[in-house]
Amino acid sequence: MSRRLLLLALAWALVITGAHMALNVNWAVALNDLRPKAERKLNVAYVPVTCHLACPVTDYISKFTDAGELFVPRMFQGFPEIKEALIADKMQAGFVVAPMAIALRSQGVPLKIVYLGHRYGSSLVVRRDSPIRTVADLRGGTIAIPSRFSDERLLAIRALQSAGIGLDEVKMPEMAPPDMPAALSARAIDAFVVAEPFPAQAEISGIGRILFQARDYWPDYISCVLVVRQDVIDTRPQVVQALVDGIARSGLWLEGGRENRVHAADFVGRYYYHQRPKVLEWALTRPLDRVMYEPLSPYRRDFELVSSLMVQTGVLERDIPFEQYVDVRFAEGADDERAWDYRPGSQLAR
């Protein structure tokens, strides 16, 4: 009897261990890391926001092409974790906020910006019943930001400056984006500024309303960028080019109309972000230009503006040359003349 119980206990332990490994181990990353370095697919980091949407879209669509998967995507919950993974070479590429990428390069971290995530797609949200009706009404208030190294912080500052409000007249605590709608509902903050889909989430739930969108105060606004480690750029430029080509084609596909965006919201929400597809759909379609995935080339004028604002607001000691943190070769060489030929339920072709 005791022997039988022992065998049952061992069998149960094996079942639990197997279930744990099947559900919680990222086998794509683990198996990829076992390959010789020169043969590995790039591990690409992202967080579940719309400015990283082209990453899972490219991964999902490329699974059905002759070339197969272009890279191994890995979801993170925040930019600090992505930063550490890039430095440790656990991730060879990733999407991060533009000011963070510039700051890391100024500190000597060997990586370069090669492409954008999207344009626009960030908003400042207040409570639905808030008396705040204009930017001027934010004086004396508390505005949550995702990071001091975020474009959203710079966006808020530009809006405040337009209303004659100084940084000493508001509080801007850092807060994880998923916590922002709840904090707004609990009246712990007066507003938050962040990338989609969290503004959409606040709208759908009835918690908040958008006071202004990025384009209202920052034409050609950019939020996140795709960065790649310099050693990968130097030794495997063709792989970096394939990655940028895929992101470029996904951007064009997402700009192909409402149907494509609704479909992307469905499979990205379910299989990658683990979010309600309706929230992503709202962010991607109300209206269609709320978030834009073209053009995604890194233009000098855009980044020199970001760098200048970083110096003005004290998160960068001095301007650094554009060429020091951006490599434009891959955007210039992007094979984006045709978007993915993708029809739900059919074989895919390039």
HUGI-V697804 format. One record per pair of residues at least 6 apart in sequence whose C-alpha atoms are under 6 Angstrom apart, sorted by the first residue. I is the first residue (numbers start at 1). J is the second residue. Records with the same first field share a line. If there is no record, write none. Layout:
I = J + J
This chain:
32 = 40
41 = 71
42 = 71 + 92
43 = 72 + 73 + 91 + 92
44 = 72 + 73 + 74 + 91 + 93 + 94
45 = 73 + 74 + 75 + 94
46 = 75 + 76 + 94 + 95
47 = 75 + 76 + 77
48 = 273
49 = 196
50 = 196
51 = 117 + 118
52 = 117
54 = 247 + 250
58 = 246 + 250
62 = 68 + 69
63 = 69
64 = 348
65 = 348 + 349
85 = 91
92 = 228 + 229
93 = 227 + 228
94 = 226 + 227
95 = 225 + 226
96 = 224 + 225
97 = 150 + 223 + 224
98 = 224 + 225
99 = 149 + 150
100 = 149
105 = 325
110 = 230
111 = 228 + 229 + 230
112 = 227 + 228 + 325 + 326
113 = 226 + 227 + 326
114 = 226 + 227 + 327
115 = 225 + 226 + 297 + 298
116 = 225 + 226 + 296
117 = 224 + 225
118 = 292 + 293
119 = 221 + 222 + 292
120 = 214 + 221 + 291
121 = 195 + 196 + 290 + 291
122 = 194 + 195 + 196 + 214
123 = 193 + 194 + 212 + 213 + 214
124 = 192 + 193 + 210 + 211 + 212
125 = 191 + 192 + 209 + 210 + 211
126 = 191 + 208 + 209
127 = 207 + 208
128 = 207 + 208 + 209
136 = 163
139 = 169 + 170
140 = 169 + 170
141 = 170 + 190
142 = 170 + 171 + 172 + 189 + 190
143 = 172 + 191 + 192
144 = 172 + 173 + 174 + 192
145 = 153 + 174 + 175 + 193
146 = 174 + 175 + 176 + 177
147 = 174
151 = 223
152 = 193 + 194
181 = 202
185 = 207
197 = 280 + 283
200 = 283
201 = 279
202 = 208
203 = 209
241 = 330
245 = 334 + 335
248 = 336
249 = 336 + 339 + 340
251 = 293
252 = 339
253 = 339 + 340
254 = 260 + 261
262 = 281
265 = 277 + 280 + 281
266 = 277
269 = 275 + 276 + 277
297 = 331
310 = 316
311 = 317 + 318
340 = 350
341 = 349 + 350
342 = 348
